[in-house]
Amino acid sequence: MSKPQSTSNLNSDAASLDAAADQAIAACGGDAREAVKALLIANEFLEREMEERVSRGYIRGVKHGRFSTYSG
């Protein structure tokens, strides 16, 4: 189990997210709606790229017995 983050780390993460959001909005000319659309398109691109790189067997859920997972 992971340790809880300290308050200063959470504040730092929140500040980083705010800065990234501000950058995305600025890159879209200050239009937040356009920034959201651009981020959705980028996310879709990354999902498709990831699907192309992951083996077809993994996607189908083929088990080779080499790795066992905890089932309960």
N, C-alpha and C positions, 0 to 999 in steps of 0.2 A: 504494500500500500504506500502511496506517495505521501510525503510530508506536506502539510498545508503551507501555502506561500505566506510570507510575511506581508504586513500591510504596506511596507515601502515597495516591495516587489509588485504588488497589485496596483499601487498608484503609478509606478513606472510603466507597467503594462498598459494601463488606461491612458496614460499620457502618450505612449507610443501609438496606440490605436487612434487617438484623437489627431495626432500629427499625420498619420497615414491617411485618415479620412479627409483632413484638410488638403493634403497633397492631391488626392484623387479628385476632389471638387475643383481645386484650382486648375488641374490639368484639363478639366472639362469646361473651362471658362466661367467657373463659379456656379454652374447649374448642377444642383445635387441630383436631380432626376437623371440627367445624362451620365453622371458619375456612377449611379447605381446600375444603369443599363450597361455601361462599359465594364463594370466589375462582373456583372452576370455573364456577359459574353466571354470575358477572360476566364471565368470559372468553368464555363462549358468547354472552352478550348482545352483547359488543363484536364478536365475529366475525360475527354476523348483521347487525349494524348496518353493518359494513364491507362485507359482501356487497351490501347494499341500495344503498350509495353508489357502488360500483364499476360501471362500465358493463358491460352484458351482453356486448358485443364483446370487452372485455378478458378477461372470465372465460372466454369460449369460445376465446380465443386468435386472434381475427381479426386479420390483418395488413393494413394499408392501404398499406404501402410507404413511409409517411411517416417511420417510424423503423426503422432497421436495427439488428439486434443482432449481436454477435459470435458466430459459430457454430463457431469452432474453430481 
